[in-house]
Amino acid sequence: MTITREWRGDSGPTIFSSTEPLFFLLLPRLSDCVALPGVLGHVKCDKRLMHALFRSTMIEADVCIVGAGIMGSAAAYWLSKNPSLKTILIDQYSLLNSYCSSNDANRVFRYSYGANVFYTKMAVESRRLWVSLEKETGESLLAPSGLLMLMGEDENSNNFNKSSYRTLTQSKLGAEWLEARDMKRRFPQFASTEAVFDPNAGTLLASKCLSLLSSRARESGVQILDNTHVTSIASDSSVIIQTKNASDVKCGAAVIAAGPWSNPLRRENMVEITSTRQQVVYFNPETRISNYRSPKFPVFFADQYYGLPAAGIEGVKVSHKGVWTPVDPSEAERTVDPATVEECRKVCQRFVPELADKPVLSTKVCLYDMTKDSDFVIGRDPKHASIVYGYGFSGHGFKFAILIGKLLAELAVGEQNSFDIARFSPSRIPVSPVLPVA
């Protein structure tokens, strides 16, 4: 059987014929069309032609997820539990790529959110789901250590610590107020005379969480299209995901979880994000590493900085809670500034003295997708209910990913949400106070 396709370009029609049925499926995967002996003979074509050919091989699915970071992968994981659904997960890069902010050694898990009871309740439910995933897979994802909120010189941070203590105490979640004697006995690594301790906190092994969720989804039948750049989304009776270098996807529902790249894919009057550049430094405790592993060494907040124990990496993570440096996510500088390393050393000198002169193990630049109020965007497009959005996680969303993925999956298939998400409406006007990241 011979298959024929016609493409009308600027110089007139071009006819392609092939006796290979897979030719027109395989061809668009190439970056350029070259001579393919036995299939295409001597004919060559350009990228415009390949894109036109791709349009003739549109893929169909029940749900298509744009963005294979932690939120998109978590949504794919939950959708994969329904074997009757055909789900596609798309990412512009390869899975677990270095541009993906989710693909780092670790992330903070905490109940402490100042006076914000809503996020504390959300964290409680998220912890339940993370533990359930650990039991399901036999993998350890959350390393318990607690969160030590050190009293310092920054008044806003100190007030956050105090209000977290009140909220956790009122919710019977076991917060402790530690004084100098307690600090010296329990956490001698720290130079602070006063702190609030959240015993429910810990470290999520971020890269492991991301890898596990995407692999479980793939094993359960989710089709993953990596290195596929989405250019636009159209919606009528169905949703069309248009791509630059691959097949377009026709689906019943779409989930947009593109992180810092979400702005071009949202409707004009929906909540906007600012992509920001955040720098992370890992210090190597060397022979003292055992003193900096969880649970001996907790996650910590110190004025405008935070840190994590050596979990998922042989180094202690130190970073600012959120420097507002707007960037183009596709062009952001990926090398950490020397000045940032020195600032992190100064924080260690003040709060964790033994780390101050230790060598740098590694550094990383992460991108945040910040909303003006630091609240998330989770919900359906106000004009097209078949398009679901999950973005704007503002540097503190990872801990909730297992729950957020579930909520996005519920929205995609028309189920009632298992957690109240009215606060995260895509069409809201951001007015809430800004929350701390991490």
Phi and psi in degrees as a GROMACS rama.xvg file:
@    title "Ramachandran Plot"
@    xaxis  label "Phi"
@    yaxis  label "Psi"
@TYPE xy
-105.508  129.727  THR-2
-101.893  135.178  ILE-3
-124.206  137.067  THR-4
-129.344  142.063  ARG-5
-117.024  133.419  GLU-6
-124.001  128.523  TRP-7
-102.281  105.309  ARG-8
-101.585  -168.25  GLY-9
-64.2657  -28.7063  ASP-10
-98.4909  13.8295  SER-11
107.741  -178.415  GLY-12
-73.6744  146.344  PRO-13
-126.517  130.166  THR-14
-105.635  131.506  ILE-15
-118.043  134.29  PHE-16
-129.098  143.717  SER-17
-152.22  143.797  SER-18
-91.0193  0.719676  THR-19
-99.1908  111.663  GLU-20
-59.8841  -29.9923  PRO-21
-82.2971  -7.4079  LEU-22
-56.3798  -46.0113  PHE-23
-76.0714  -11.2304  PHE-24
-87.9139  -35.0443  LEU-25
-82.3374  -35.7841  LEU-26
-53.0531  -47.1062  LEU-27
-65.5621  -14.2084  PRO-28
-72.4226  -16.6159  ARG-29
-82.1117  151.476  LEU-30
-78.1923  -27.1652  SER-31
-143.076  156.204  ASP-32
-94.9485  126.399  CYS-33
-125.178  -179.869  VAL-34
-63.8686  127.904  ALA-35
-120.705  91.2019  LEU-36
-54.2352  135.064  PRO-37
83.2733  -10.7591  GLY-38
-119.76  -53.5887  VAL-39
-117.204  -2.32548  LEU-40
65.3359  -132.348  GLY-41
-97.1821  -0.704482  HIS-42
-71.3099  139.379  VAL-43
-121.969  153.416  LYS-44
-142.584  165.097  CYS-45
-103.903  -177.571  ASP-46
-67.1155  -32.2441  LYS-47
-62.5011  -41.4798  ARG-48
-63.4448  -43.7233  LEU-49
-62.2394  -38.6317  MET-50
-65.2761  -39.6051  HIS-51
-62.3627  -42.3354  ALA-52
-61.9385  -38.1177  LEU-53
-61.378  -37.9869  PHE-54
-60.6366  -26.5716  ARG-55
-79.2275  -5.84537  SER-56
-123.248  44.804  THR-57
-57.6328  135.441  MET-58
-90.4412  145.254  ILE-59
-116.646  145.168  GLU-60
-153.894  164.068  ALA-61
-77.1993  -44.9472  ASP-62
-135.014  135.801  VAL-63
-121.418  128.402  CYS-64
-106.626  127.42  ILE-65
-102.97  110.825  VAL-66
113.08  113.223  GLY-67
-106.992  30.3243  ALA-68
-73.7577  -162.867  GLY-69
-63.9324  -37.45  ILE-70
-71.9379  -46.2948  MET-71
-64.6693  -40.4299  GLY-72
-67.1577  -37.1225  SER-73
-66.1563  -39.7212  ALA-74
-62.9024  -42.2291  ALA-75
-62.5736  -40.0258  ALA-76
-58.5147  -47.6633  TYR-77
-68.5586  -39.9773  TRP-78
-65.5127  -30.5266  LEU-79
-67.3751  -13.3621  SER-80
-73.6295  -12.1127  LYS-81
-104.082  98.9996  ASN-82
-66.3617  -15.4267  PRO-83
-81.2552  -11.9579  SER-84
-89.1844  136.602  LEU-85
-96.1787  116.058  LYS-86
-118.834  137.757  THR-87
-119.905  136.291  ILE-88
-117.519  120.378  LEU-89
-112.176  140.708  ILE-90
-141.521  144.739  ASP-91
-72.6895  -18.6865  GLN-92
-117.386  -174.612  TYR-93
-75.7214  159.539  SER-94
-62.8857  145.532  LEU-95
57.9443  37.1181  LEU-96
-78.3388  163.305  ASN-97
-73.0198  -15.538  SER-98
-79.7376  -17.787  TYR-99
-77.7852  117.205  CYS-100
-63.9287  -26.368  SER-101
-67.8944  -21.5527  SER-102
-90.23  68.8355  ASN-103
-129.122  169.405  ASP-104
-61.9983  -43.3846  ALA-105
-154.52  165.14  ASN-106
-143.571  155.155  ARG-107
-76.9219  135.451  VAL-108
-116.736  131.269  PHE-109
-153.287  153.327  ARG-110
-91.6654  -23.0488  TYR-111
-70.0277  119.353  SER-112
-139.864  38.4809  TYR-113
62.355  -132.683  GLY-114
-88.3041  4.10456  ALA-115
-84.9447  90.6884  ASN-116
-66.1318  -30.8591  VAL-117
-56.4917  -50.5823  PHE-118
-69.5942  -30.5989  TYR-119
-63.4913  -44.2954  THR-120
-63.2318  -37.9587  LYS-121
-65.4518  -37.1519  MET-122
-67.9566  -38.1255  ALA-123
-60.2583  -45.1532  VAL-124
-67.9158  -37.1625  GLU-125
-65.0499  -40.2568  SER-126
-61.196  -40.3787  ARG-127
-59.2576  -41.627  ARG-128
-73.028  -36.3467  LEU-129
-63.2134  -43.6313  TRP-130
-63.1203  -39.2054  VAL-131
-62.7897  -40.4053  SER-132
-65.5668  -38.4876  LEU-133
-60.6452  -42.8003  GLU-134
-66.9364  -39.0889  LYS-135
-64.8826  -38.6337  GLU-136
-103.146  -15.996  THR-137
75.0897  13.9932  GLY-138
-104.074  145.337  GLU-139
-92.5756  121.081  SER-140
-117.476  -29.7051  LEU-141
-117.277  115.12  LEU-142
-95.6316  108.244  ALA-143
-65.734  140.007  PRO-144
-155.668  -19.2552  SER-145
81.9852  166.744  GLY-146
-121.344  125.07  LEU-147
-102.869  110.695  LEU-148
-97.3515  101.517  MET-149
-80.8995  133.63  LEU-150
-77.1804  129.475  MET-151
-135.427  -138.479  GLY-152
-100.481  -18.0893  GLU-153
-83.4093  116.999  ASP-154
-64.8886  -41.4185  GLU-155
-62.544  -40.915  ASN-156
-66.0185  -41.8388  SER-157
-62.2124  -40.7049  ASN-158
-65.6415  -38.0659  ASN-159
-60.3225  -45.3799  PHE-160
-59.4248  -45.362  ASN-161
-65.217  -44.3472  LYS-162
-69.7541  -30.9739  SER-163
-63.3755  -42.6322  SER-164
-59.0175  -45.208  TYR-165
-64.4182  -45.0348  ARG-166
-63.5759  -46.7203  THR-167
-66.179  -36.6309  LEU-168
-66.8208  -45.9308  THR-169
-64.3225  -30.3565  GLN-170
-88.3488  3.42289  SER-171
56.7995  45.7682  LYS-172
-108.832  15.9058  LEU-173
78.9726  28.1706  GLY-174
-66.9203  149.878  ALA-175
-126.82  143.438  GLU-176
-102.942  117.491  TRP-177
-106.116  135.633  LEU-178
-107.097  -179.092  GLU-179
-52.8042  -44.3411  ALA-180
-63.1487  -42.5382  ARG-181
-64.8938  -41.9136  ASP-182
-61.897  -45.231  MET-183
-64.7475  -36.0461  LYS-184
-76.9454  -43.5102  ARG-185
-94.8272  -34.7668  ARG-186
-135.348  69.2811  PHE-187
-67.6918  -10.8028  PRO-188
-69.3905  -20.2071  GLN-189
-101.803  142.242  PHE-190
-105.175  80.9132  ALA-191
-150.623  144.982  SER-192
-97.672  -3.79398  THR-193
-157.706  140.68  GLU-194
-162.346  159.863  ALA-195
-107.451  136.417  VAL-196
-116.791  122.592  PHE-197
-100.632  104.574  ASP-198
-73.4359  -9.81684  PRO-199
-89.3155  -5.65308  ASN-200
-82.4368  172.094  ALA-201
178.734  -163.236  GLY-202
-119.661  121.771  THR-203
-85.6468  131.201  LEU-204
-79.9153  92.4706  LEU-205
-59.9595  -54.1551  ALA-206
-60.8642  -36.6922  SER-207
-67.5005  -41.157  LYS-208
-60.453  -46.8879  CYS-209
-62.7308  -46.8277  LEU-210
-62.6793  -41.7676  SER-211
-65.5817  -45.9251  LEU-212
-64.6351  -44.0497  LEU-213
-69.3127  -36.9777  SER-214
-70.5301  -38.9702  SER-215
-63.113  -39.3342  ARG-216
-64.16  -45.7786  ALA-217
-62.2416  -44.2113  ARG-218
-62.2967  -26.6477  GLU-219
-93.3559  8.30968  SER-220
109.68  -0.798458  GLY-221
-69.8889  130.981  VAL-222
-86.7604  127.511  GLN-223
-109.107  124.228  ILE-224
-112.24  97.1498  LEU-225
-93.4667  170.788  ASP-226
51.9733  38.9684  ASN-227
-123.969  114.006  THR-228
-94.1797  116.489  HIS-229
-83.0684  130.07  VAL-230
-104.014  -32.4724  THR-231
-163.046  166.333  SER-232
-131.538  126.221  ILE-233
-118.034  145.682  ALA-234
-138.964  129.401  SER-235
-139.454  -110.581  ASP-236
-75.2658  -23.7126  SER-237
-139.465  175.719  SER-238
-104.474  134.535  VAL-239
-113.383  118.134  ILE-240
-93.3268  110.62  ILE-241
-93.1687  135.22  GLN-242
-121.272  161.018  THR-243
-87.8373  -33.6455  LYS-244
-134.203  20.5998  ASN-245
-153.923  -176.536  ALA-246
-64.9246  143.175  SER-247
-71.0404  157.647  ASP-248
-122.033  126.996  VAL-249
-101.797  125.106  LYS-250
-143.742  162.275  CYS-251
-76.5252  -31.8418  GLY-252
-148.079  149.436  ALA-253
-125.013  142.104  ALA-254
-116.172  120.095  VAL-255
-101.779  109.923  ILE-256
-133.393  58.413  ALA-257
-94.57  11.1459  ALA-258
54.9123  -130.79  GLY-259
-62.5952  -15.1279  PRO-260
-94.4786  16.3584  TRP-261
-78.4721  -29.3827  SER-262
-51.3342  -47.7848  ASN-263
-66.3688  -15.4281  PRO-264
-100.97  1.11555  LEU-265
-99.9191  161.363  ARG-266
-76.3839  154.273  ARG-267
-55.1148  -41.955  GLU-268
-92.5581  12.8996  ASN-269
-88.429  164.512  MET-270
-55.9486  131.048  VAL-271
-93.9623  154.399  GLU-272
-118.215  158.803  ILE-273
-117.415  123.293  THR-274
-79.6118  128.112  SER-275
-125.122  154.954  THR-276
-101.623  121.689  ARG-277
-118.863  138.084  GLN-278
-113.443  134.619  GLN-279
-122.124  138.375  VAL-280
-124.089  133.337  VAL-281
-109.088  120.633  TYR-282
-96.7216  141.229  PHE-283
-95.8993  109.838  ASN-284
-70.6982  -6.78129  PRO-285
57.5825  -125.493  GLU-286
-67.7419  -12.3805  THR-287
-96.0373  15.6232  ARG-288
-55.5048  -34.2294  ILE-289
-62.8035  -25.961  SER-290
-78.3018  -6.10219  ASN-291
-121.026  14.8411  TYR-292
-94.0661  155.593  ARG-293
-77.8357  147.774  SER-294
-90.4046  0.893827  PRO-295
-63.0625  -36.5856  LYS-296
-114.872  118.283  PHE-297
-86.5734  166.921  PRO-298
-59.2812  146.068  VAL-299
-139.958  148.831  PHE-300
-112.452  131.999  PHE-301
-140.042  104.181  ALA-302
51.6004  -122.67  ASP-303
-92.3057  15.291  GLN-304
-120.215  162.544  TYR-305
-138.478  161.848  TYR-306
-148.028  159.097  GLY-307
-130.606  151.736  LEU-308
-69.1699  172.213  PRO-309
-72.8698  92.3408  ALA-310
-140.041  118.084  ALA-311
84.0703  -5.91816  GLY-312
-162.075  151.412  ILE-313
-87.2242  45.8293  GLU-314
-153.44  158.528  GLY-315
-94.4238  124.858  VAL-316
-84.453  133.619  LYS-317
-135.746  133.786  VAL-318
-158.594  157.656  SER-319
-70.5869  149.081  HIS-320
-69.8905  -17.0066  LYS-321
164.936  90.3755  GLY-322
-85.05  125.563  VAL-323
-85.0592  85.346  TRP-324
-118.357  92.8793  THR-325
-62.1755  140.569  PRO-326
-145.17  160.245  VAL-327
-80.8913  118.989  ASP-328
-59.8505  -25.7175  PRO-329
-84.3795  -11.2558  SER-330
-125.851  9.82729  GLU-331
-64.2807  140.514  ALA-332
-65.2143  127.906  GLU-333
-102.332  7.8955  ARG-334
-105.363  133.989  THR-335
-73.2079  136.425  VAL-336
-70.8601  139.568  ASP-337
-56.1834  -34.721  PRO-338
-62.8373  -34.3047  ALA-339
-66.8448  -40.437  THR-340
-59.4817  -42.7695  VAL-341
-67.5073  -36.7636  GLU-342
-63.4281  -40.3021  GLU-343
-66.8277  -35.5553  CYS-344
-62.6573  -40.7895  ARG-345
-63.5741  -37.8494  LYS-346
-63.7203  -43.3942  VAL-347
-62.7492  -41.872  CYS-348
-58.6434  -36.7687  GLN-349
-78.4229  -38.7695  ARG-350
-115.536  -31.3192  PHE-351
-133.082  72.8472  VAL-352
-54.4124  -37.2029  PRO-353
-64.9619  -23.3028  GLU-354
-84.9588  -15.6746  LEU-355
-58.4573  -35.6542  ALA-356
-107.475  14.4759  ASP-357
-77.9968  152.207  LYS-358
-68.9962  156.259  PRO-359
-79.3759  125.29  VAL-360
-80.1153  -47.8793  LEU-361
-163.195  167.228  SER-362
-136.556  162.084  THR-363
-154.221  144.417  LYS-364
-105.388  125.684  VAL-365
-112.722  152.636  CYS-366
-109.626  131.216  LEU-367
-102.121  149.068  TYR-368
-109.026  92.4598  ASP-369
-91.383  130.919  MET-370
-92.5116  165.298  THR-371
-65.2581  -29.2567  LYS-372
-106.141  2.52334  ASP-373
67.301  5.53804  SER-374
-82.4344  156.452  ASP-375
-79.6927  169.091  PHE-376
-118.099  110.538  VAL-377
-139.188  116.369  ILE-378
163.84  177.034  GLY-379
-84.347  151.981  ARG-380
-58.5508  128.114  ASP-381
-57.9666  -26.207  PRO-382
-104.615  -18.5002  LYS-383
-137.263  95.2665  HIS-384
-64.4869  -14.6985  ALA-385
-81.6862  -4.7569  SER-386
-108.574  122.859  ILE-387
-113.28  138.01  VAL-388
-115.728  139.905  TYR-389
-143.239  97.1787  GLY-390
-153.991  -176.353  TYR-391
70.4223  41.0988  GLY-392
-84.1594  1.41167  PHE-393
51.6831  32.3062  SER-394
79.0655  1.35331  GLY-395
-134.636  22.7185  HIS-396
-92.4856  -21.3518  GLY-397
-56.5472  -41.5055  PHE-398
-58.1137  -25.714  LYS-399
-96.1265  2.41504  PHE-400
-56.3804  -40.8614  ALA-401
-64.298  -33.4809  ILE-402
-77.9969  -43.4427  LEU-403
-62.5738  -40.3278  ILE-404
-58.3576  -40.325  GLY-405
-64.2145  -42.0705  LYS-406
-65.9909  -41.0472  LEU-407
-65.1971  -39.6291  LEU-408
-64.5196  -41.499  ALA-409
-62.0693  -43.1654  GLU-410
-62.8725  -39.7109  LEU-411
-64.999  -33.5143  ALA-412
-102.984  6.17666  VAL-413
80.5927  19.1921  GLY-414
-85.3585  157.145  GLU-415
-70.827  136.154  GLN-416
-68.1453  141.241  ASN-417
-85.0953  -0.66401  SER-418
-146.951  142.44  PHE-419
-67.5438  120.521  ASP-420
-118.797  17.014  ILE-421
-56.8938  -33.4715  ALA-422
-60.671  -25.815  ARG-423
-99.2888  20.7512  PHE-424
-53.9309  132.17  SER-425
-64.0014  -19.7468  PRO-426
-104.547  11.2092  SER-427
-71.4276  164.456  ARG-428
-102.494  113.096  ILE-429
-61.4366  120.092  PRO-430
-135.372  -9.8641  VAL-431
-69.6593  156.922  SER-432
-62.3757  148.852  PRO-433
-70.6157  135.046  VAL-434
-97.8562  153.685  LEU-435
-70.5778  147.915  PRO-436
-83.314  178.302  VAL-437
